[in-house]
Amino acid sequence: MRDKQRDSTREKIVEAALAAMTETGFDAVSTRAIAQRAEVSQGLLTYHFASKDALWRAAADHLFALQEAAVGDAMANVGPNDPPEKRREVLRRLVRFNAEHPEFFRFLMLQGPEDDARRAWLVKTHLTPIYARFCHLMGNLPPADIPHAFYTFGGASSVIFSAATKCTDLTGIDPKSEASIQRHAEYLANLMVPE
């Protein structure tokens, strides 16, 4: 019972940190604000996370675990020699993940200074394995094009959802609607893996 309560509290703190950090970025949020958001004491937050950096890393681990659960198997098992439709389906699943978790892109964009230990840890721990899977998936492209394809797809599959309100104001569409998600997924899948 005590372990379950401890895990529940820890999860509540991580979710509060993730929400706060995707709104304002790492530097602009305090652990005190995160504790208030999680409805826990500062002491309890410190018990679970010795530093804001440790909390940020736990938030990153949480987000990437969600992505792994949603698309990890598909990315690991589909490659350049598979039929185009199978490869497109992996890309559609990635788009759907980004639609369901717009905080993912915001977290990556607001993580803090570009040249620091958090960036290095994020690249080594989470981005390098995803990039390797993407390279395998898109292995039929010229090697020099894969970095561009990775960032093109990453941005194109995320921004519409992480800036949903602005998208609606500008275009009149609701990117969070099921029809928009499907259309966006189909558009990007066909763009990245044409017939």
C-alpha positions in Angstrom: 0.0 0.0 0.0 2.8 2.4 1.0 4.7 1.7 -2.3 1.5 2.4 -4.3 1.0 5.7 -2.6 4.6 6.7 -3.0 4.5 5.8 -6.7 1.2 7.7 -7.1 2.7 10.8 -5.4 5.8 10.6 -7.6 3.7 10.3 -10.7 1.6 13.3 -9.7 4.8 15.4 -9.2 6.2 14.3 -12.6 2.9 15.2 -14.4 2.8 18.6 -12.6 6.4 19.2 -13.6 5.7 18.2 -17.2 2.7 20.5 -17.4 4.6 23.4 -15.9 7.7 22.9 -18.0 5.8 22.7 -21.2 4.1 25.9 -20.5 7.1 28.1 -19.6 10.2 26.0 -20.0 12.7 24.6 -17.5 14.3 27.9 -16.5 11.0 29.8 -15.8 9.5 27.2 -13.5 10.4 26.7 -9.8 10.1 23.5 -7.8 7.9 25.4 -5.4 5.4 26.1 -8.3 5.5 22.5 -9.3 4.8 21.3 -5.7 1.8 23.7 -5.6 0.6 22.4 -8.9 1.0 18.8 -7.7 -0.7 19.7 -4.4 2.2 18.4 -2.4 4.6 20.0 0.0 8.0 21.3 -1.1 9.5 18.7 1.3 7.7 15.9 -0.3 8.8 17.0 -3.8 12.4 17.2 -2.5 12.0 13.7 -1.0 11.2 12.3 -4.4 13.5 14.5 -6.5 16.7 16.0 -5.1 16.8 18.7 -7.8 14.8 20.4 -10.5 17.2 18.7 -13.0 16.3 15.3 -11.6 12.6 16.2 -11.9 13.1 17.4 -15.5 14.8 14.0 -16.4 12.0 12.1 -14.8 9.5 14.1 -16.9 11.6 13.4 -20.1 11.7 9.7 -19.2 7.9 9.7 -18.7 7.3 11.3 -22.1 9.6 9.0 -24.0 8.1 6.0 -22.2 4.7 7.0 -23.5 6.1 7.3 -27.0 7.8 3.9 -26.7 4.5 2.3 -25.6 2.7 3.9 -28.5 5.1 3.4 -31.4 8.3 1.6 -30.2 7.3 -1.9 -31.5 6.3 -0.5 -34.9 9.5 1.5 -35.3 11.7 -1.4 -34.2 10.1 -3.9 -36.6 9.6 -2.0 -39.8 12.4 -1.0 -42.1 13.3 0.2 -45.6 12.6 -3.2 -47.3 9.1 -3.4 -45.9 6.2 -2.4 -48.2 5.6 1.3 -48.4 2.1 1.0 -46.7 3.7 -0.7 -43.7 6.2 2.2 -43.4 3.4 4.8 -43.8 1.5 3.1 -41.0 4.4 3.7 -38.6 4.5 7.4 -39.5 0.7 7.6 -39.0 1.1 6.2 -35.5 3.8 8.8 -34.8 1.5 11.5 -35.9 -1.3 10.2 -33.7 1.1 10.0 -30.7 2.0 13.7 -31.3 -1.7 14.6 -31.6 -2.5 12.8 -28.3 0.6 14.3 -26.6 1.2 17.8 -27.8 3.3 18.4 -24.7 6.0 16.2 -26.2 7.1 18.7 -28.8 6.7 21.7 -26.4 8.9 19.8 -23.9 11.6 19.3 -26.4 11.5 22.9 -27.6 11.4 24.5 -24.1 14.0 22.2 -22.4 16.4 25.1 -21.7 19.7 26.3 -23.1 21.0 24.5 -26.2 24.4 23.8 -24.8 24.1 22.1 -21.5 24.2 18.8 -19.7 20.4 18.3 -20.0 20.6 18.6 -23.8 23.5 16.1 -23.9 21.6 13.7 -21.6 18.4 14.0 -23.7 20.3 13.4 -27.0 22.2 10.4 -25.6 19.4 8.8 -23.6 16.3 9.4 -25.7 16.9 11.1 -29.1 19.7 8.9 -30.4 17.7 5.7 -30.1 14.7 7.3 -31.8 16.9 8.7 -34.5 18.5 5.3 -35.1 15.0 3.8 -35.6 13.9 6.6 -37.9 17.1 6.0 -39.9 16.3 2.4 -40.3 12.6 3.1 -41.2 13.7 5.6 -43.8 16.8 3.8 -44.9 15.9 3.9 -48.6 16.6 7.7 -48.6 20.1 9.0 -49.4 22.0 9.1 -46.1 22.5 12.9 -46.4 18.7 13.4 -46.6 17.8 11.4 -43.4 18.6 14.2 -40.9 16.5 16.6 -42.9 13.7 14.0 -43.2 13.9 13.4 -39.4 13.5 17.1 -38.5 11.0 17.8 -41.2 8.8 15.0 -40.0 9.3 15.8 -36.3 8.2 19.4 -36.8 5.5 18.7 -39.3 4.0 15.9 -37.2 4.0 18.0 -34.0 3.6 21.8 -34.5 0.0 21.6 -35.7 -1.0 19.9 -32.4 1.3 21.8 -30.0 0.0 25.1 -31.4 -3.6 23.9 -31.9 -5.3 27.1 -30.9 -3.2 29.2 -33.2 -3.9 26.7 -36.0 -7.6 27.0 -35.4 -7.5 30.8 -35.3 -5.5 30.9 -38.6 -7.1 28.1 -40.6 -10.4 27.5 -39.1 -9.7 23.8 -38.6 -9.6 22.0 -35.3 -6.3 19.9 -35.5 -7.5 17.9 -32.5 -10.5 16.5 -34.3 -10.3 12.9 -35.4 -10.8 13.9 -39.0 -8.0 16.4 -38.9 -5.6 14.0 -37.1 -6.4 11.3 -39.8 -5.9 13.8 -42.6 -2.7 15.1 -41.2 -1.3 11.6 -40.6 -2.2 10.5 -44.1 -0.8 13.6 -45.7 2.6 13.3 -43.9 2.8 9.5 -44.4 2.3 9.9 -48.2 4.7 12.8 -48.3 7.5 10.9 -46.5 6.8 7.5 -48.2 5.3 8.2 -51.6 4.1 5.4 -53.9 
